[in-house]
Amino acid sequence: MLKSSLFVLLFLLIGGIGQARVWTDSLGRKFEGTLIRKDGDSVVLDIGGRQRTLAFSQLSPADQAYLKGGRSRRSSAKESVPSVQASKAQIQANTGIQVVRLSADTVNKRWSYGSPNFEFICDDDLGLPVVREFAWMFESVWQFAARKPFDLPRLRAQQKVRMKTYLIKSYADYVKMGGPPKSGGVFISSRDIILIPYQSLGITNHGGRYRVDSKVGNYTLRHEVAHQLMLGQSQQAGWFIEGSAEYIATVPYQQTRMLVSHHQKSVIDYLTAYGWNGQGGRNLGRNLKLARLESLMNPDYATFQKQPNAYASALLLYYYFMKFDGKKDGAALAAYVGELQYGRPEFVAREKLLAGRSYAELEKQMAAAWNQVGIRLTFE
C-alpha cells in the first residue's frame, strides 16, 4: 500500500474530510490532504477521497515537525509550487515548471532537455522556451493519468528515469527511425520511446528561431504519451490498451489546461463529429455499430484491431467502466488491473469487469448508459 500511495504525489486535489492542508513530501513536491490519524511513525491522510498511508520520512522536515507537535507550515505564494495543479474542473500546468537543458552535442546534432518526468531529445537546438510549451502538455497528461483509480507503476514516486521522447525535424527521418508513414507520432513499446515529427507539435522555424503554434491539435500526441505512461502488466487486452489511451487523449487541452469538466462532451464530439473545437474526431454519428462485447474484449490485440470501429469501441467501453458502471468510480477497472498486476490470467481478471453479468447483460447496460447522453449503440 505504501508504494501505491505515492502515485498521487505532485497533485493538489480539492476536497476531502474537513479542512484540507497542503503537505510537502521529502522531494519537495506538494499535495493537498486531510489528516485522519497518526499511527506511530506513519500518518494516514485523505487525499482526493482516498486514504493513503505515508511514513513520516516521506514528508518534509517541516511537516514531520508539524505531526510531532510543531507549528503547522502553510505554503505561501513565494514557495515553489508543484508542476501541475488539479481540480475537478481542470488540470492547470504551471508555466514556471522547471525545464532544463541536459546536454548539447553540436557535432552529432543532438540536444536533450528534461522536465520532471520526461526527457526530450531533439535533432536541433529548439531552445528552452519552445520545449517548455510542449513540456507543459506532457506533464499535464502525466498528472491526469495519476488520477486513475488504479496504480500505474510508471507513475510511482520511486520512478527516477525520465521517459524519453525523440523530436525529429525531417518527416523522412521520423519514418526511418520507426514512425509509421502518415502518422503524427508513435510510442514504440519495445524501445520505450515516443517519436514525434516537429510538425505534430506545431514547431516551426522563423528566421532561425523556433516557435510553437498553439493552434495545432495534439490529440495523437496525448494518445501516444498515454501509451507510454500506461506501460506495464495491465496492457494485455487491445480494448484496454487503446481505450485507456483514447480516454486520456480526449480530455481537451487548451492554453496549458486539461479541461476535465469538459471531458464527456469532448468524448461525444470526438466520436460523433470532428472533435473538440474541430481539432479531430471520428465523425461516426450518433448511431454506432460495435462488435459483440465477448469478441471485443478478447485479449488478442490483432483480433481487436479487426473489429468494426475498434478504437471508438475501446473508448466507449473504457469510458463506460470509468464513468457509468456501478458507483461511477472506476472500481471494476481498478479490480481488473489489480488482478493483472498480481499475475492473474486476463480471462480471470475480466470477471471483475463482468461482475456476475453475462456479456449480453453488460451490452444492455452499456447501451442504456450511452443512450442517456445521446449515443445509440448496436452490438452485432
Secondary structure as UniProt FT lines:
FT   TURN            2..3
FT   HELIX           4..8
FT   TURN            9..10
FT   STRAND          21..25
FT   TURN            26..27
FT   STRAND          30..39
FT   TURN            40..41
FT   STRAND          42..47
FT   TURN            48..49
FT   STRAND          50..55
FT   HELIX           56..58
FT   HELIX           61..67
FT   TURN            68..69
FT   TURN            77..78
FT   STRAND          84..86
FT   STRAND          91..93
FT   TURN            95..96
FT   STRAND          100..105
FT   TURN            106..109
FT   STRAND          110..114
FT   STRAND          118..122
FT   HELIX           128..145
FT   TURN            146..147
FT   HELIX           153..155
FT   TURN            157..158
FT   STRAND          163..168
FT   HELIX           171..176
FT   TURN            177..178
FT   TURN            181..182
FT   STRAND          186..188
FT   TURN            189..192
FT   STRAND          193..197
FT   HELIX           198..201
FT   STRAND          203..206
FT   TURN            207..208
FT   STRAND          209..212
FT   TURN            214..215
FT   HELIX           219..230
FT   TURN            233..236
FT   HELIX           238..249
FT   STRAND          253..254
FT   TURN            255..256
FT   STRAND          257..258
FT   HELIX           260..262
FT   HELIX           263..272
FT   HELIX           276..278
FT   STRAND          287..290
FT   HELIX           293..296
FT   HELIX           301..305
FT   TURN            308..309
FT   HELIX           310..319
FT   HELIX           320..324
FT   TURN            326..327
FT   HELIX           331..342
FT   HELIX           346..349
FT   HELIX           351..354
FT   TURN            355..356
FT   HELIX           359..371
FT   TURN            372..374
FT   STRAND          376..379
//
